[in-house]
Amino acid sequence: MEVKDKYDYFILAYDAPSFSAGASKVPMSPQGFTKAIRNLERELGVTLFTIDEDGIRRSTPYADEFYEYAKHMQTERNLLASAFERIASSGYVEIRVASSLGIPGLLGSNFLADFQNEYKDVSITLNELPDTLCESVVRDGMYDLALTILPSADDFVTHELYYSPVCYWVHRDDPLSKYESLGIEDIARRRIAIPGHGFKCCRLLLDRFQRENIEPLGIVEYSEIFWIYEFVLRGEGIGFSLPHLAQLEVFRDHKEVVAVPLRDFSWGFGVSYLKGRSLCKREEEFIEYLEKQSPRGNLG
């Protein structure tokens, strides 16, 4: 008998005339087997086996009740294992994808469904996460692929899918709104609203300020692009944006705020996986699909 969990140990103990006899079927030492049963008793908070005055081990009413439950769990586990084996033998593939916030919207609302309609043997799980967390969950093995903001980390292989200029929202009353483009020294003279430290756009901006020994007037962190826009609309400073965001209907119809490009800064994303990881055929096809589905931006 292959012993897999505590239910198997208990069933062996219940069916065998002694713990030693049960242990011999594992095999393991009688002491180790007894310890496993005592640990189970502590977990359940009841006594499963007692020893009579004549030295005979007997099951308690708790054990009699637990036996039916343990057999049921053992059966259910075996059925589940068989189901998993059938799925595996059928070629079924699950792809777990982590995505930085905002990327799926650029790929289209049906991009996952369209791929899965073409490949019926694939199930894709996608979760949106902040940029840095998106990469860490792939390193931890929780996800297979990631839609990551560029530049990607050195331990990732990345297929670039899209990039565009970075721009900043500026209120019409601000002289910067008349500029054709902004430099890093221009935005440093204003309070800047930008997604926080969990986002690469913030980290890259702060790194640039540090490299050029520039002290910005102030950084305000907002997790939502709408709050950044409202910050600018109230005349409190300038705010991070991207061309495709500035063109959204909710923003473009307001004449009080304009989007001005920031020189030497870009924003983009790609599909990434850890170096050294072998991709299955469906994962390779999914990456090829993303390359065709991507809006491409300035990649041409």
C-alpha positions as CSV (number, residue, x, y, z in Angstrom):
1,M,0.0,0.0,0.0
2,E,1.3,3.5,-0.9
3,V,1.0,5.7,2.1
4,K,0.4,9.4,1.1
5,D,-1.1,11.2,4.1
6,K,-2.4,11.0,7.6
7,Y,-5.6,9.3,6.5
8,D,-3.6,6.3,5.2
9,Y,-1.7,6.0,8.4
10,F,-4.9,6.0,10.4
11,I,-6.6,3.4,8.2
12,L,-3.6,1.2,8.5
13,A,-3.6,1.6,12.3
14,Y,-7.3,0.9,12.5
15,D,-7.2,-2.2,10.3
16,A,-4.0,-3.7,11.7
17,P,-3.9,-5.7,15.0
18,S,-1.1,-3.4,16.3
19,F,0.8,-0.3,15.5
20,S,3.8,-2.6,14.7
21,A,1.8,-4.5,12.2
22,G,0.6,-1.3,10.6
23,A,4.1,0.2,10.5
24,S,5.5,-2.9,8.7
25,K,3.2,-2.2,5.8
26,V,4.5,1.3,5.2
27,P,7.4,0.4,6.0
28,M,8.6,2.5,8.9
29,S,9.6,2.0,12.5
30,P,6.9,1.3,15.1
31,Q,8.0,4.4,17.0
32,G,7.6,6.6,13.9
33,F,4.2,5.1,13.1
34,T,3.0,5.6,16.7
35,K,4.2,9.2,16.6
36,A,2.2,9.8,13.4
37,I,-1.0,8.5,15.1
38,R,-0.4,10.6,18.3
39,N,0.1,13.7,16.1
40,L,-3.2,13.0,14.5
41,E,-4.9,12.7,17.8
42,R,-3.5,16.0,18.9
43,E,-4.7,17.6,15.7
44,L,-8.2,16.2,16.2
45,G,-8.2,16.8,20.0
46,V,-9.5,13.3,20.7
47,T,-8.1,9.8,21.7
48,L,-8.4,7.4,18.8
49,F,-6.8,4.3,20.4
50,T,-6.5,3.0,24.0
51,I,-4.6,0.1,25.6
52,D,-6.6,-2.2,27.9
53,E,-5.3,-3.6,31.1
54,D,-4.6,-6.8,29.3
55,G,-2.4,-4.9,26.8
56,I,-4.8,-5.2,23.9
57,R,-5.1,-2.0,21.8
58,R,-8.7,-1.0,21.1
59,S,-10.2,1.8,18.9
60,T,-12.4,4.4,20.6
61,P,-15.8,5.6,19.4
62,Y,-13.9,8.6,18.0
63,A,-11.8,6.2,15.9
64,D,-14.9,4.3,14.7
65,E,-16.5,7.6,13.5
66,F,-13.2,8.9,12.0
67,Y,-12.7,5.7,10.1
68,E,-15.6,6.3,7.8
69,Y,-14.5,9.9,7.2
70,A,-10.9,8.7,6.5
71,K,-12.0,6.1,4.0
72,H,-14.2,8.7,2.3
73,M,-11.3,11.1,2.0
74,Q,-9.0,8.4,0.7
75,T,-11.5,7.5,-2.0
76,E,-12.0,11.1,-3.0
77,R,-8.3,11.7,-3.2
78,N,-7.8,8.6,-5.4
79,L,-10.6,9.7,-7.6
80,L,-9.1,13.2,-7.9
81,A,-5.7,11.7,-8.7
82,S,-7.3,9.6,-11.5
83,A,-9.0,12.7,-12.9
84,F,-5.8,14.6,-12.9
85,E,-4.1,11.7,-14.7
86,R,-6.9,11.7,-17.4
87,I,-6.5,15.4,-17.9
88,A,-2.7,15.2,-18.2
89,S,-2.9,12.3,-20.7
90,S,-5.4,14.3,-22.8
91,G,-2.9,17.0,-23.3
92,Y,-4.7,19.7,-21.3
93,V,-2.5,22.7,-20.5
94,E,-2.9,25.4,-17.9
95,I,-1.0,28.6,-18.4
96,R,-0.8,31.0,-15.4
97,V,-0.1,34.6,-16.4
98,A,0.7,37.5,-14.1
99,S,0.1,40.9,-15.6
100,S,1.2,44.4,-14.7
101,L,-1.8,46.7,-14.1
102,G,-3.4,48.1,-17.3
103,I,-1.8,45.9,-19.9
104,P,-4.8,43.6,-20.6
105,G,-6.9,46.6,-21.7
106,L,-4.4,47.3,-24.4
107,L,-4.6,43.8,-25.7
108,G,-8.3,43.9,-26.1
109,S,-11.2,42.7,-23.9
110,N,-11.4,39.3,-25.6
111,F,-7.8,38.4,-26.1
112,L,-7.8,35.5,-23.7
113,A,-11.1,34.1,-24.8
114,D,-10.1,34.3,-28.5
115,F,-6.9,32.3,-27.8
116,Q,-8.8,29.7,-25.8
117,N,-11.5,29.4,-28.5
118,E,-8.7,28.4,-30.9
119,Y,-6.9,26.1,-28.5
120,K,-9.6,24.1,-26.6
121,D,-7.1,22.2,-24.5
122,V,-5.8,25.4,-22.8
123,S,-7.0,27.1,-19.7
124,I,-5.4,30.5,-18.9
125,T,-5.5,32.2,-15.5
126,L,-4.6,35.9,-15.5
127,N,-4.2,38.2,-12.6
128,E,-3.2,41.9,-12.6
129,L,-0.6,43.0,-10.1
130,P,1.7,46.0,-9.4
131,D,4.8,45.9,-11.6
132,T,7.3,44.6,-9.0
133,L,4.9,42.1,-7.6
134,C,4.2,40.8,-11.1
135,E,7.8,39.8,-11.5
136,S,8.3,38.4,-8.0
137,V,5.4,35.9,-8.3
138,V,6.9,34.5,-11.5
139,R,10.3,34.0,-9.6
140,D,8.4,32.2,-6.8
141,G,6.9,29.8,-9.3
142,M,3.3,30.9,-8.8
143,Y,2.9,32.0,-12.4
144,D,4.4,30.7,-15.7
145,L,4.5,33.9,-17.8
146,A,4.1,37.6,-17.1
147,L,3.1,40.6,-19.0
148,T,5.8,43.0,-17.6
149,I,6.5,46.6,-17.9
150,L,9.8,47.4,-19.7
151,P,12.7,47.2,-19.0
152,S,12.5,43.7,-17.8
153,A,14.8,42.3,-15.1
154,D,18.0,40.5,-16.1
155,D,16.7,37.1,-15.0
156,F,13.8,37.2,-17.5
157,V,13.6,36.5,-21.2
158,T,11.2,39.1,-22.6
159,H,9.5,39.4,-26.0
160,E,8.8,43.1,-26.4
161,L,5.2,43.8,-27.5
162,Y,4.6,47.5,-27.2
163,Y,6.2,50.8,-26.3
164,S,5.2,54.5,-26.5
165,P,6.4,57.9,-25.3
166,V,5.7,59.0,-21.7
167,C,3.8,62.3,-21.4
168,Y,2.7,64.5,-18.5
169,W,-0.6,66.1,-18.0
170,V,-0.3,69.9,-17.6
171,H,-3.0,72.4,-16.7
172,R,-3.6,75.0,-19.4
173,D,-2.7,77.8,-17.0
174,D,0.8,76.4,-16.5
175,P,3.4,77.8,-18.9
176,L,4.6,74.2,-19.4
177,S,1.4,73.4,-21.4
178,K,2.8,75.5,-24.3
179,Y,6.0,73.4,-24.6
180,E,6.3,71.0,-27.5
181,S,8.1,68.6,-25.1
182,L,9.3,68.5,-21.5
183,G,12.7,67.8,-20.1
184,I,13.5,66.2,-16.8
185,E,14.6,69.6,-15.4
186,D,11.2,71.1,-16.4
187,I,9.0,68.6,-14.5
188,A,11.3,68.8,-11.5
189,R,10.0,72.4,-10.9
190,R,6.5,71.1,-10.4
191,R,4.8,68.8,-7.9
192,I,4.5,65.5,-9.8
193,A,1.6,63.0,-9.4
194,I,2.7,59.5,-10.4
195,P,1.9,55.9,-9.6
196,G,3.8,54.8,-6.5
197,H,7.0,52.8,-5.8
198,G,5.4,49.5,-6.9
199,F,5.4,50.8,-10.5
200,K,8.4,51.1,-12.7
201,C,7.5,54.5,-14.1
202,C,8.0,55.9,-10.6
203,R,11.2,54.0,-10.0
204,L,12.7,55.0,-13.3
205,L,11.8,58.7,-12.7
206,L,13.3,58.7,-9.3
207,D,16.5,57.0,-10.5
208,R,16.8,59.6,-13.2
209,F,16.5,62.4,-10.7
210,Q,19.2,60.8,-8.6
211,R,21.6,60.2,-11.5
212,E,21.3,63.8,-12.6
213,N,21.5,65.1,-9.0
214,I,18.1,66.9,-9.4
215,E,15.8,67.4,-6.4
216,P,12.2,67.5,-7.5
217,L,9.8,69.9,-5.9
218,G,7.6,67.1,-4.7
219,I,6.3,63.6,-5.6
220,V,2.7,62.6,-4.9
221,E,1.7,59.0,-5.4
222,Y,-1.6,57.9,-6.7
223,S,-2.5,54.4,-7.7
224,E,-5.4,55.4,-10.1
225,I,-4.9,57.4,-13.3
226,F,-8.1,59.3,-12.6
227,W,-6.8,60.6,-9.4
228,I,-3.6,61.8,-11.2
229,Y,-5.8,63.6,-13.7
230,E,-7.9,65.2,-11.0
231,F,-4.7,66.4,-9.3
232,V,-3.7,68.2,-12.4
233,L,-7.2,69.5,-13.1
234,R,-7.2,71.1,-9.7
235,G,-4.0,72.9,-10.6
236,E,-1.9,71.2,-7.9
237,G,0.9,70.1,-10.3
238,I,1.6,67.9,-13.3
239,G,0.8,64.2,-13.7
240,F,2.2,61.1,-15.4
241,S,0.2,59.8,-18.4
242,L,0.6,57.9,-21.6
243,P,-0.7,58.8,-25.1
244,H,-3.3,56.1,-25.2
245,L,-4.6,57.2,-21.8
246,A,-4.7,60.8,-22.8
247,Q,-6.8,59.8,-25.8
248,L,-9.5,58.2,-23.7
249,E,-12.8,59.9,-24.2
250,V,-13.1,60.7,-20.5
251,F,-10.0,62.8,-20.7
252,R,-9.6,64.2,-24.2
253,D,-12.8,66.2,-24.1
254,H,-11.5,68.4,-21.3
255,K,-9.7,71.4,-22.6
256,E,-8.3,72.5,-19.2
257,V,-5.5,69.8,-19.3
258,V,-3.1,68.9,-22.1
259,A,-0.7,66.0,-22.4
260,V,2.9,67.0,-23.2
261,P,5.6,64.4,-24.1
262,L,8.5,63.9,-21.8
263,R,11.8,63.6,-23.7
264,D,14.0,60.5,-23.3
265,F,11.3,58.5,-21.5
266,S,9.3,55.6,-22.8
267,W,6.8,53.1,-21.5
268,G,6.2,49.6,-22.8
269,F,5.5,46.0,-22.0
270,G,6.4,42.5,-23.1
271,V,5.7,38.9,-22.3
272,S,8.3,37.4,-20.0
273,Y,9.5,34.2,-18.4
274,L,12.4,33.2,-16.3
275,K,15.7,32.4,-18.1
276,G,16.4,28.7,-18.3
277,R,12.7,27.8,-18.2
278,S,11.6,25.5,-21.1
279,L,8.3,26.5,-22.6
280,C,5.7,24.0,-23.7
281,K,4.2,24.2,-27.2
282,R,1.1,26.0,-26.1
283,E,3.1,28.6,-24.2
284,E,5.1,29.3,-27.3
285,E,1.9,29.6,-29.3
286,F,0.5,31.9,-26.7
287,I,3.5,34.2,-27.0
288,E,3.2,34.2,-30.8
289,Y,-0.4,35.1,-30.4
290,L,0.4,38.0,-28.1
291,E,2.9,39.3,-30.6
292,K,0.2,39.4,-33.3
293,Q,-2.5,40.7,-30.9
294,S,-0.3,43.6,-29.5
295,P,-1.2,47.1,-30.6
296,R,2.6,47.3,-31.3
297,G,2.9,51.0,-30.5
298,N,6.2,52.4,-31.8
299,L,7.6,48.9,-32.5
300,G,6.2,49.2,-36.0
